[in-house]
């Protein structure tokens, strides 16, 4: 069964339209996930990408985790961050 809703996290609040952006892989996409928890890690204005923290699920427990790649990375990414999580149609 197809997921009916996906989620997009953004530091920009009140968006009426979501446009593609270029990620670390240099492709222009609209990024979305099936889990809103995953989208929350993208609510940051910092341009450090995946280089500051590992973000993912632990295989044994399926718990989501964030692991700093250097001391203070979490603070560099998320200090003073706020934003919104948007629901999008799953076929988008």
N, C-alpha and C positions, 0 to 999 in steps of 0.2 A: 504494500500500500504506500502510495506517495505521500510524503509529508506535505500538509496543506499550508503550513506557515514556516518561513525562515526568518532570521533576525539579523539586523544590521546595527552595529554600535558606532556612534559618532560623537565627537566632542561638540558638534554643531547641533543646537537644539532648535526645534520648530521647523525642521525641513519639510517642505511640501513635495520635493522631488529629490531623488538620490541619483547622482551621476557617477559614472565610472571614475576610478582613480588608479594611478600607476603605483604598484607595490614594489617590493624589493626584487621581484623577478622581472621587472620592467614591462609588465603586461598591464593593460588598462581593463579593469573589471569592476563590477559592483560586488563587494565582498559581503557574504552572508553565511550564517551557520544555522544548524538545526537547533542549537542550544543557546539560549540567551546568556548563559554564564560565559560561554566562549566569547560572545560579542562584547561583553563588559571590558575585557582586556584591551580592546581597541579604542576605548574612550580616553584618549590622551592627545595632547597637542605636540608632545615630544616627537621628534623625527628619528628616534633611535631604532625603530623597527624591531626585528627579532634579535638584534645584536646585544640588547641590554639584559633581557630575561628570556629563559625558556618558558613557554606556555604550552601546557598540554595535559593529557590525562595519564594517570599512572595505570599501567597495564593490570596489575593485580587487583586494585580496588576501584578503578574507573573514576576515581576522584580527580577533579581538576586541580592543577597546581601551577604555581609560578615560582621559578627558581632564578635568583639573581646570577648573572654571569660575572658581575663584579660587585664589590661592596658599595651599597647605596644606589644600585640600579633601579630598584623598585621605586624609591623616592624620586629619582630622576625622571622616571616615566609617569608617575601618577600623582605627585604632589600638586595640589590645587587643581586637579582635574575634575571635570563634571561633564555630563552629556546626556544622551538619550539612547535608548534601544528602540529601534523601529521594527514593526512587523511587516513582512513582505509576502506576497503570494509565493508559494513553494515552486511554482513553475517559472519564476523569474530568473 
